[in-house]
Amino acid sequence: MLALLATACTSRKSTGDTKPQDELAMLIGTYTYGTSKGIYTFRFNQETGASTALSSFELPNPSYLTPSADGKFVYAVSEMNDTTAALSALSFDKETGQLSLLNRVPTLGADPCYVATNGKEVLTANYTGGSMSVFPLRPDGSIEPVDTLFEGMAHKTDPDRQATPHIHCTLFSPDGNYIFATDFSADRILRFVLHPKDIVPHPSAEATDIEAGSGPRHLTFSPDGRHAYLINELSGKVIAFDYNDGCLRQIQTITADTLAARGSADIHLSPDGQYLYASNRLKGDGIAIFAVNPADGTLAKVGYQPTGKHPRNFNITPNGKYLLAACRDSDVIQVYRRDEATGLLTDTHQDIRVDKPVCIRFVR
């Protein structure tokens, strides 16, 4: 069993691949309660913003997915509100876009909505289940059954949205020593210490508390690993932290959702770490844009980009030239060109039509 502790604190030159550097494989996760069948794969040109459909794979509600570091495997949740909730391991051919099922394992928690891997384990955040599941990985990329299940709490500050436990995001720290999870209904960030299996864990400490009623949703780290940023779904605020050896120290709170829509969703930094983006839903759907102070990691709002309806997830190309927004209720992925000097976005109108898109991932 994995030992965990809840604690606080532009060239087109060819590479070794058959495709040029500007060509990426792109995976799209969807909800399948409409016409979507599951995961869709595309070729995306990160110089021109053009996309080409490749393949698809039938899977129920693959609302979040992540590729392995080498792009050979993909781990996708099935966000189901019953015992059919599961994590699937798939092999992936990034040249053809073909996916093949390796195996599928129950998450033991309803509505898994986030997945991450470090190449040794896979994590899922189970929203309705209010838990985090940890799956050991086999050498062939398939997954073992859950060996650790950690349950969150509910402080019920918001009696409608925080009445029961919800874990919304689980990810590995950039130094590889910790796991962080957002405990949505308890308004806190949990830290788990990764230990070798032959070392006995030390006693646990406090979690990082967030202002009551905030609803912490997604967490991301700066490229240099010195800072972390949290988007809070209910308060619509971004919290900036200093990060050092597992410890988060809050340095700033700034508003992303000025309309109090209570639907803030996703958060990402540009690859150079100079700009941060946070999506909002339910009112004034769009993406708030912040400049990052390189000296101390604090944020200053520089713009707002309206999008289609319900931008649940978005992603930025590895070269930083494009931001793609998955607008679930508009059934479209919008392709925006980033101004790398100002951070602002321009719609290229190179829309990718997919029913209920909710997750975008790139593979080089």
N, C-alpha and C positions, 0 to 999 in steps of 0.2 A: 504494500500500500504506500502511495506517495505521502511523505510526511509534510503536513502543512500546518502553519500557525496563523491564526487571525491576529494581526498586530497593527500598530499604528506608526504613527508619527506623521551637336545637331548635324552631326555628320551622318551621311548615308553609307558609311563604310560597312562592309560585311564583317560580322563577328564569326565565331565558330559555328553558329546556327546557320540554317539555310535561309533565314529571313534577315533583312537588314535591321540595323539598330532602331530605326524609327517605327518598326512594326511590332505591335504588342498583341498578345492574345488577351481577350477580354471575356470575363464570365459575368453573367447577369442572373441574380437570384430574383425570384418572383413569389407572389401569392397566387395560388392556383384555384381560387374560388370563382374565377372568371373563365376566360378562354385559354389562359396560360397553362402549359403542360409541366413547367418546372424550370430547369436551368437552360439558358441560351448562351451560346458562345459566338464571338465575333473576332474578326481581325480589326484592330484599331490602329490607324496611322497617327502617331503622336506629333508629327510635323504638320500634317494637313487637316487633321480632325475628321478624316473620312473613315467610315466603318464598312465592313463587309460581313454579312451573316455567314457563319460556318456550320454550326450544328446545334442540337438540343438534346436534353436528357430528361426523361419523365421522372419527376419526384414530387411528392406532395409538399407544398408550402416551403420551398427552400429559401426562406427569407433572409438568411445570412450564411455566407460561406467564406472560406479562406483557403488559398493555395499553400502548399508546402514551400519552403524556401527555394527548392530547385524546380518548382513548377510541375513536378511529376504526379503530384497527388492533390486532391481537393477534398476538403471536409465541409459538409453542408448539413445544416439542421433541417428538420421537418417540424415547422412550428405548428404543432397540433395540441389542442387543449384536452388531451386525454392520454391514455397509456400508449397510444401510437406515436407519441412524440419521440423523435429519434435523431441520431447523428449518423450520417452516411459517409463512408470513405470511398472515394472514387479515384481511379487512375485517370490521368489527363495527358492527351497528346496535344501539345501546344501548337503544333504545326497544322493539324487538321481540325482541332477543336473538339475531337471526339472524347467523350467521357464513358467510363465503364465502371460499374459497381464492383467494389471489392467486398464490402460487407456493411451491414447496418445494425446499430445497437441502440436499445432504448436509453433515453437520457435520464429516466427515473424522476423527471420533473417536467410539468406541462409547459408548453409554449416556449421552447428554447429559441432565443432571439439573437444570440451572439456566439461566435466561435473563434477560438485562437489556438495556435499551436507553436511550440518551440522545437519541434522535431522529435521530441521524446514523449510528450503528453499532448492531449487535446483537451481544451476547456470549453464548456458551454454554460451560458447564463440562461437559466430557465425562469422566464418572467412570471408566469402564473404559479409555477411550482415554487417560486421564491428560493431557488437553490442554485448552487454551482456544482456541475458534474466534472470529474476529472477522469479521462480515459487514457490508459497507457497505449503507446503505439508499438506495433510489431514492426520488424525489419522490412516487411513487404509493403508497408504503408497502411495496412488495415488496422483496425482499432480493437482493443480488448474491451470487455464490459467495464462499466463504471467501477473504479476501486475507491474513490473518495467522493462523498457528497456532503457539501456544506450548506446549511440552511440559513437564510437571512432572517430579519426581524421586521416587525411593523410597529412604529410608534403612533400611527394613526393621527398625525397632525392634520392631514387632509382626510376626512372620513370617507370621501368618495374614491380618491385615487391611491391612498396609502392605507387602506383598511386591512390588507393582507400583505405578507412579504413578497417583494419583487427584487430579484437580482437582474440587472439590465445589461451589464458589460463585464467581461472577464478578460484580462490580458496580462501578458508577461512584461516585466520591467525591462528597460533597455540593457541593464547590466546582467540580466538573466538569473538574478538571485531571488526574485520575488514574483508573486502573482497579486494583481490588484482586482478588486471587484466592487462595483457600485451597488450598494444596498439601498435601493430606491426608496423603500417605505420606512427605513430607519434613518434616512438622511445622514449617511456616513459612507466612507470609503474603507473597505476592508483590505488589509495587507496580509498575505500569506507568505511565510518564509519557505523557500525550497531547500530541502535538506537531502543529502545522500541517504539512501535507504538504511544504511548501517549506523546512522547517527541519531541519537535520541533528541527530539525537539526540546527547546527551552520553553519555559512558561510563556504564555501569551501576554500581550499588553493591550492597551486601548486601541480602538480604531480611530481614524481621522473623521471627526464630526463636521458636518456641514449644517448651515443654518436650517432650522426646522421648517418643513414644508417646501424645501427646495426641489426634491425629487431628482437626485443625481442620476444621470443617464449614461453618457459616454465620456471616456477619459482618453487622452492622447498625450504622448511625450514628444518633446522637441527633438530634432535630429541629433543634437549634441548630448541629449540625455540629461541636461541640467534643469529642465523645467517640465511641468505637466500642466495640462489644461482640462478642465471639467466643464461640460455643458449640463445645466440643470433643466430638466424638462418643465417643471412646474413654475419655477421662479423666472425662467428665461434668462438666467445670468450665467456668465462664464467666470469661473474662478481660476486664477493663475497661481501656481505653486512653484517654489524652489524644490528641486529634488536632489537628494543626496543619500546614497546607500539605503534605500528603502524608506526614507523619511520625507514626507510631504509637509512643506511649510507654506501656508497661505500668504500670498503677497499682494493680491488684488482681486476685487470683484467688479465686473463691468457688465452692463446689460446688453444682451443680444436681441431679445424680444421686447420691443418698446410698447407693444399692444396688449401685453398681459394675456396672450392667447393660451398659455399653458401647454404648448406643444413643441417646445424646442427639441431637436432630435439628434443631429450628428455634428461632429467637430473634427477638423483636420487642419494640419499645417502644410504650407507649401514645402516642397522638398528642400529648399534653401533655408527654411525656418524663418523667413522674413515676414510672412503673412499667415494669419489664422482665419479660418472660415467656420461659421456655425449656422446650421439650418433651422428654420422655424416653420411651423405648420399651424393650421386651424384659422389663423387670421394673418393677412399680409404675408402669405407664403413667400419665402425667399431665403437668401443667404446673407448674413451679416459678415462684414469684412473688417478685420483688425490688422493694424501694423504692429509688429513685435519689436520692442526696444531691444537691440542686440546686447546692451549692457546689463540689463537686469531682468529681461523676459516679460516685462509688463506690456499691456496692450493699449492701443488707441484706436478708436473706431474711425475708419476712413471711407466706408461706403456700405451700400445695401443693394443687393441684386434680386429683384422680384423673379420668381420662377413659376413653373406650373404648379398644380395643386399637390400638396402633401409631399414635399421633398424629404422623405424619410432618411435617405442615405445619399451621399455623394462621394466622389473620389477625384484625385488629382493625378494626372499622368506623371510618370517618373521624371520626365524632363521639365515639368512645371508649366508647360505651355497651355494645357487644357484642364478645365474642371468640368466633370460630367455629373449632372444631378438626376437622380432617379425619382421622378415625380409620379408617385403611385396612382393618384386619382386622376391624373391626366393621361395615363398609359403611355408615357414617353420618357426617354432619357434625353435631356437637353445638353448640348455640347457648347460650352462657353470657352472662348479664348481668354487666357489670363494676361493682363499687362504685368510683366514681371517687375517693372519699376514701381507701379502704383498699387498693384494687387487687385485692381478693378477688373470686372468681367464684362465681356461682350458676347451676346448670343450669336453663334455662327449659323443658326438655323439648319444645322446638319443633324436634325432630330433622328433618334433611333426609336422606332415604334415597337414597344413591347407591352403586353397586357400586365398591369400591376407590378412594375419593376420596383424592387426595394433594396437591391444590393449590387454594387459594381466592384469588381476586382480585376486587376491587371496582372499578367504574367509576361515577363520578358522572354 
